[in-house]
Amino acid sequence: MKKLILLSSLSLFLMNCNKKTETPTAKVDTDSAETTEKVIDTLGAKSFCYMGVTGKDTVFVTIDDNLGTITGKMATKNSEKDSNKGDLTGIKSGDTLKLTYEFAAEGTTGNKNDIYFLQTKDGLSEGIGERDKETGTKYADENKIKYTGGNNLKIADCKLVTKGLK
């Protein structure tokens, strides 16, 4: 009987030794005016800058993505052809930017062209496709646009791109 009592006491003692001691945590007042956490805005507009160089020609693009509504600016500085610059507007569909480029070139304003870009983590690839015979500014068939052979723009410093857009 003494052995049974001794074993029971020893068992209780060992079980109590294995229990973790919990320290009470301090209550944090979330209504406090002071917060040290940085708030990340996931709903605001996202801005991107791109630049592409082919020979002596350079393309500068800024894109502002506000929940799939795209606005921006684009300028093409050509060494042997007319340069152009203007505004981009459109939508983002998956990883494709479907934009209308309204630009000024060689003293004329109000020129419009559809331009599509495939957006990747590294930059933009311009879509190349047959133009509608009636308008000449829109793509004839969006499904036949190829994203090889056009301008490839890489992510660039926005200060440099902004300077190129002037």
C-alpha positions as CSV (number, residue, x, y, z in Angstrom):
1,M,0.0,0.0,0.0
2,K,2.9,2.3,0.8
3,K,4.3,1.6,-2.6
4,L,1.0,2.6,-4.3
5,I,0.8,5.9,-2.4
6,L,4.4,6.6,-3.1
7,L,4.0,5.9,-6.9
8,S,0.8,8.0,-7.0
9,S,2.5,10.9,-5.3
10,L,5.5,10.6,-7.6
11,S,3.2,10.5,-10.7
12,L,1.4,13.7,-9.6
13,F,4.7,15.4,-8.9
14,L,6.0,14.6,-12.4
15,M,2.8,15.6,-14.1
16,N,2.9,19.0,-12.4
17,C,6.6,19.5,-13.3
18,N,5.7,19.1,-17.0
19,K,3.0,21.8,-17.1
20,K,4.0,24.9,-18.9
21,T,3.8,28.1,-16.9
22,E,1.8,30.7,-18.7
23,T,2.6,34.3,-18.4
24,P,-0.2,36.7,-18.8
25,T,0.0,38.8,-21.9
26,A,-0.4,42.5,-21.8
27,K,-3.6,43.7,-23.3
28,V,-3.0,45.9,-26.3
29,D,-5.4,48.8,-26.8
30,T,-6.3,48.8,-30.5
31,D,-8.2,52.1,-30.2
32,S,-5.0,53.9,-29.3
33,A,-4.1,56.8,-31.5
34,E,-0.5,55.7,-31.7
35,T,0.3,52.7,-33.9
36,T,3.6,51.4,-35.0
37,E,2.3,49.1,-37.7
38,K,2.7,50.4,-41.3
39,V,-0.6,50.3,-43.2
40,I,-0.3,48.8,-46.6
41,D,-2.7,50.2,-49.2
42,T,-3.8,47.3,-51.4
43,L,-6.7,49.2,-53.0
44,G,-4.9,52.4,-54.2
45,A,-3.4,52.9,-57.6
46,K,-0.2,51.1,-58.5
47,S,2.3,53.0,-60.6
48,F,4.9,51.4,-62.9
49,C,7.5,52.8,-65.2
50,Y,9.0,51.1,-68.2
51,M,11.6,51.8,-70.9
52,G,12.7,50.0,-74.0
53,V,15.7,50.7,-76.3
54,T,16.0,49.3,-79.8
55,G,19.0,50.6,-81.6
56,K,18.8,54.4,-81.4
57,D,15.0,54.4,-80.6
58,T,13.6,54.6,-77.1
59,V,10.1,54.0,-75.7
60,F,9.1,55.4,-72.4
61,V,5.8,54.3,-70.6
62,T,4.2,55.1,-67.2
63,I,1.2,53.0,-66.1
64,D,-1.1,53.7,-63.2
65,D,-3.3,50.6,-62.4
66,N,-6.3,51.6,-60.3
67,L,-8.1,48.2,-59.7
68,G,-7.9,47.3,-63.4
69,T,-8.5,50.7,-64.8
70,I,-5.3,51.8,-66.6
71,T,-4.1,55.3,-67.3
72,G,-0.6,56.5,-68.3
73,K,1.7,58.2,-70.7
74,M,3.8,56.9,-73.5
75,A,6.5,58.6,-75.7
76,T,8.5,57.1,-78.5
77,K,11.8,58.9,-79.4
78,N,12.8,57.7,-82.8
79,S,16.2,58.6,-84.4
80,E,15.1,58.4,-88.1
81,K,11.3,58.6,-87.9
82,D,8.8,60.9,-86.3
83,S,8.6,60.7,-82.6
84,N,5.3,60.7,-80.8
85,K,3.9,61.1,-77.3
86,G,0.5,60.9,-75.7
87,D,-1.9,59.3,-73.2
88,L,-2.8,55.7,-72.5
89,T,-6.2,54.7,-71.2
90,G,-7.8,51.3,-70.9
91,I,-8.3,48.2,-68.8
92,K,-6.3,45.3,-67.5
93,S,-7.7,41.9,-68.4
94,G,-5.7,39.1,-66.6
95,D,-2.1,39.9,-67.5
96,T,-3.0,41.9,-70.6
97,L,-3.2,45.7,-70.8
98,K,-5.8,46.7,-73.4
99,L,-5.1,50.3,-74.1
100,T,-5.9,53.1,-76.4
101,Y,-3.0,55.4,-77.2
102,E,-4.1,59.0,-78.0
103,F,-1.0,60.8,-79.3
104,A,0.5,63.7,-81.1
105,A,3.0,63.1,-83.9
106,E,4.6,65.4,-86.5
107,G,2.4,68.3,-85.4
108,T,-0.9,66.5,-85.6
109,T,-3.0,65.7,-82.5
110,G,-5.9,63.4,-81.9
111,N,-4.3,60.3,-83.4
112,K,-5.6,57.1,-81.8
113,N,-4.3,53.5,-81.9
114,D,-5.2,50.5,-79.9
115,I,-2.1,49.0,-78.2
116,Y,-1.9,45.9,-76.1
117,F,0.8,44.9,-73.7
118,L,1.4,41.6,-71.9
119,Q,2.5,42.6,-68.4
120,T,5.1,40.3,-66.7
121,K,7.1,40.7,-63.5
122,D,10.0,41.9,-65.7
123,G,8.2,44.4,-67.9
124,L,5.9,44.8,-70.9
125,S,5.8,43.0,-74.2
126,E,3.9,44.9,-77.0
127,G,1.3,42.9,-78.9
128,I,1.6,42.7,-82.7
129,G,-1.5,41.9,-84.8
130,E,-3.4,42.6,-88.0
131,R,-5.2,45.9,-87.9
132,D,-8.9,46.3,-88.8
133,K,-9.1,47.4,-92.5
134,E,-11.9,49.8,-91.8
135,T,-10.4,51.8,-89.0
136,G,-6.7,50.9,-89.2
137,T,-6.4,51.7,-85.5
138,K,-8.0,48.7,-83.9
139,Y,-6.9,45.0,-83.9
140,A,-8.8,42.9,-86.4
141,D,-8.8,39.8,-84.0
142,E,-7.7,40.0,-80.4
143,N,-7.1,36.3,-80.3
144,K,-4.4,36.5,-83.1
145,I,-2.2,39.1,-81.3
146,K,1.3,37.8,-80.8
147,Y,3.5,39.2,-78.0
148,T,6.8,38.6,-79.7
149,G,8.5,40.8,-82.2
150,G,7.1,44.1,-80.7
151,N,8.7,46.4,-78.3
152,N,10.0,44.8,-75.1
153,L,10.0,47.3,-72.2
154,K,11.8,46.7,-69.0
155,I,11.0,48.1,-65.6
156,A,12.9,51.4,-65.2
157,D,13.5,54.2,-62.8
158,C,10.5,56.5,-62.8
159,K,12.6,59.7,-62.7
160,L,14.4,58.7,-65.9
161,V,11.1,57.7,-67.6
162,T,9.4,61.0,-66.5
163,K,12.3,62.9,-68.0
164,G,11.9,61.0,-71.2
165,L,8.2,61.8,-71.4
166,K,8.8,65.5,-71.5
